[in-house]
Amino acid sequence: MSPSHLPQADSSSDSLPSSAKRSAVEAAGAASRRRWITLGVGALAALGGVGLASWRMQGGGATQAAPQNFWQTSFEGPAGETVQMAALRGRPLLLNFWATWCPPCVEELPMLNRFYGEHRAKGWQVLGLAIDQPSNVRKFLQRLPLDFPTVLGGLAGTDLARSLGNQKGGLPFTVLFDTDGSILKRKIGQLTTQDLQDWARLM
């Protein structure tokens, strides 16, 4: 704004006490700061919307290196054995992140077990990755044995889920890997029978 367009000071303000002048200046400054804060919040919200749209368009936020990193990891099994992810590469793999304290996770496990029983002869693999205390997982598997293998994810499992596209860390979370090791599908939330049927047709 050029000086010629600035509002002219009221000559009567010269008669105001200095304390009143300071109060007026401080009030004007506060109003200006509020306007800038409002504008800043709006801009950040807009950027956040753009970021979310980009995350969705890029397939859920999984990094390009995430699948390769996954195949290089290993996890401990319930009996203390080491399970190398590289040993599972080359065949379709359904990786399911779950926890004993997650009701939808527990509810979908029998369905995953049936899917594994029906498709294992066709080369399909299912791996449960438990984001839970090892003792809880062991007790749970004693009550509800599963035919497909389960590994103990711990905190590393949570980081892995985020790298594969589960930015909020919600459970259950399932990722379908192709025979070449790339990600074909992923879903945050409980699977349905239709999901599994649709995914099975991709192979």
N, C-alpha and C positions, 0 to 999 in steps of 0.2 A: 504494500500500500504506500503510495507516494505521500510526501508531507502535505500536499495540498488537499488530500482526501482525509487526513486525520481530523477527528473531531476537535473543535476549538475549545480550549479550557475556559470554564466559566470564571470570570474575573472575581466572582463572589467567593471562590474557593480560597483566595488569598487571605480572606478573613477567618478561615477555619483554623482551629488550633492545630499544631503539628501532629498531635496524637490522632486527631480525626483524619488528617491527611494520610497518615500511615495506615490506619484501619481501612480506608477506602482503597489504597493501593494493594494491601494484602488481600482484600476481598476480591478485587479484580484479578489478582494473580491466581487465587484459588479457583475461581471460575474458569480461567484459562487452562489451568492444569487439569480440571475435571473434563473439559472438552477434549484435550489431547489424550487423556486416559481412555475416554469413551471411544475415540477414533482408533486408538491402539488395540483395544480389545476387539473391536469390529474387524480390524485387519487381521489379527491373529486367528479369529474364528473363520474368516474367509480362507486363510492359508491352511487351517486345519481341515476344512472341507475339501480343498484341493488335494491335500495329502491323503485323506481317506479315499477319495475317488481314485487316486493313483494307486493306492494299496489294493483296492478291489480290482482294478483293471489288470494289475500285474499278477493276479492269481493268489491273492491272500497275503501278500507280503513276504513270501518265501524268497530268500536270496538265491542267486544263481549257484552259489557254492554250497548251499545247504544239502542237496542230495549227495554230493561227493563227500562232504564232511560226515554225513550220516553213515555211509558205507565204510568209513574208516574208524568208527567207534566200536566199543565193546561194552557190554553190561554184565552184571552179575545175575545169575539165575537164583531161584529160591533155595537151591541146595548148595549154593556157594560156587557153582561152576561159572566159567567165563564163556559168554556167548558173543562171538564175533559177528558183527553185522555183515561183513564181507562174505561170510559163508552162506548168507541168504540171497545174495545177488544172483541174477540170472533167471529167476522165476518170479511170477507175480507175487507181490507181498502186500498184505493188508496189515498196516501197523496201527494198533489201537492204543491210545493213551487213556488210562483209566485209574480209578482209585476206589478203595473199599468204602470210603465215606461219601461217594458220589452215587446217589440212587439211580440216575439214568445209565450210568456206567454199568452198574451191577445188573440192571434190567436187560441190557443188550448183550451181555456176555453169553447167555445160552444161545441166542440167535447167531452170534459169531461162531460159537462152537459147532452148531448145526451146519453153518456155511462151510466151515473147515472140513467137516466130515463128508459133505457132499462134493467138495471140489478138490480135495487134496490129491486124489488120483489123477486129476487133470494138471497137476503141477502147482496148484495154488498153495500159498503159505499165509498163515495168520500168526502175528506176534503181538502179545499183550505187553505193554510197557507201563508198569505200575508207578504212579507218582504217589508214593505212600511209604509208610514205615515198613521195613522188611518183615518185622514180626507180624504186623497186621496182614500183610499179603500171604505169608505162610499159613496163618490161621484160617484165612479166607479160603485158600486153595484146598485146605483139608476138608472144609465143609462143602465146597463146590469145586471139585476137580475139573480141570479143563483139558481137553485133548491137545490143544495148541500150546506152544511154549509161552511162558511169561518171563520177563526180566524185570529187575528192580531199577527204576529210573532215577529216583531221588531228585536232587536239585538239578543235576545234569539233564535229566529227562525234561524238566520244565524249560530249560534253555533250548533244548533240542526242539521241543514243540513250537516255541516262538520262532526259531530259525526256519521251521518248515511252514510257517504261515499263521500260526495261532498266536497273534500278537497279545491277546488279552489273557492267554493261559487258561481258557475255559476247558472243562471236561464234560463229557468225553470228546476226544478229538481223534479222527481217523484219517490216515493217508494211504493212498493206493499207489504203489510203485510199479512201474512197467518192468519188463524183462531186461531192459537196458539200464535200469537203475534210476530213470527219470520219474518225476511225479506226474501221475495221470489225473488223479482226483484227490480231493480232501474235503472233509466236512467237520465243522465245529458243532457239536450237539449230537443228540442220540440218532443213531442210524435206524433206518426202516428196512423192512424186507425188500421194498421196491428199490431202495438205494443199492443193496447188494445184488439184486437181479440185474439192474442197469449196469453196474460196474463189471459184473461177470461177463456181460456181452462184449465188453471192450477187448477181451482176450481171446 
